[in-house]
Amino acid sequence: MVEWTDFERNTIQDIFSRIEYDVVGPAALARCLVVYPWTQRYFGGFGNLYNAAAIKGNPMVSKHGTTILNGLERAVKNMDDITNTYAELSVLHSEKLHVDPDNFKLLADCLTIVVAAQLGNEFTGEVQAAFQKFLAVVVSALGRQYR
Amino acid sequence: MTTLTAKDKQTVKAFWAKVSGKSEDIGAAAVARMLVVYPQTKTYFSHWQDQSPHSAAARKHGITVMMGVGDAVTKIDDLKEGLKELSELHAFTLRVDPGNFKILSHNILVVMAIMFPTDFTPDVHVSLDKFLAAVSLALAEKYR
């Protein structure tokens, strides 16, 4: 089981209470699709992903970005049992969506960058460490059911 | 690894022109962040009296690193040749595991996002990420 310090718990709750899911989610997903273009392979049905501007303006990307953040909220609310909380999601990403789990880390890095830009100097090294630890646990849980 | 396109080089040079005035702060912040978020990197600095992230030694090191990055921008057309001596330094004297180049690069990107949130667009991000990866590769050139 993952051990969380009080600082880490409070930091994660605080970040997620402050960020706007429908701003951060779309921004992070769009950034991932631009910075790591091979991730576009999972979004063939999303229409125009031709360039950064198209990706940013794509309503399906925005909607999905928000969906992702809402999914993350489930982990935020169940920090002591993320692995079980995400068991079904892991199966979904493996069996139905066929997402290479290495891609989860790419999206996590983009989320870190977007949240950093949002929080500015409040995104201290200590806050970053807590956020990245949280995302690493999420990434691990999502990859758990792959076989 | 991929080569930098003309667009990448142009993007990196333009962005660097905007931010280089703050390069000391960027470097210091990136190294400080690295020491906090990836504590295993402190193993390379056991010779520092003060290993805390905001120590004078850490700041000085951040400045040194960022000067190297700035230099690499001027040598962007041939990083392998341009960074030959730095590579020899890292290979034979410093012997930094090249995995750490990726770690520091990530923290440089995080600092860019914090300090330049509007300029650090996804297009700039991808070109800078590619550039830092190319620099890392050039630095590892002489390792073996």
Boltz contact constraints between the chains, C-beta under 6 A:
constraints:
  - contact:
      token1: [A, 31]
      token2: [B, 122]
      max_distance: 6.0
  - contact:
      token1: [A, 34]
      token2: [B, 122]
      max_distance: 6.0
  - contact:
      token1: [A, 34]
      token2: [B, 126]
      max_distance: 6.0
  - contact:
      token1: [A, 35]
      token2: [B, 125]
      max_distance: 6.0
  - contact:
      token1: [A, 35]
      token2: [B, 126]
      max_distance: 6.0
  - contact:
      token1: [A, 52]
      token2: [B, 122]
      max_distance: 6.0
  - contact:
      token1: [A, 52]
      token2: [B, 123]
      max_distance: 6.0
  - contact:
      token1: [A, 113]
      token2: [B, 113]
      max_distance: 6.0
  - contact:
      token1: [A, 116]
      token2: [B, 110]
      max_distance: 6.0
  - contact:
      token1: [A, 116]
      token2: [B, 113]
      max_distance: 6.0
  - contact:
      token1: [A, 116]
      token2: [B, 114]
      max_distance: 6.0
  - contact:
      token1: [A, 117]
      token2: [B, 113]
      max_distance: 6.0
  - contact:
      token1: [A, 117]
      token2: [B, 117]
      max_distance: 6.0
  - contact:
      token1: [A, 120]
      token2: [B, 114]
      max_distance: 6.0
  - contact:
      token1: [A, 125]
      token2: [B, 33]
      max_distance: 6.0
  - contact:
      token1: [A, 125]
      token2: [B, 36]
      max_distance: 6.0
  - contact:
      token1: [A, 125]
      token2: [B, 37]
      max_distance: 6.0
  - contact:
      token1: [A, 128]
      token2: [B, 37]
      max_distance: 6.0
  - contact:
      token1: [A, 129]
      token2: [B, 36]
      max_distance: 6.0
  - contact:
      token1: [A, 129]
      token2: [B, 37]
      max_distance: 6.0
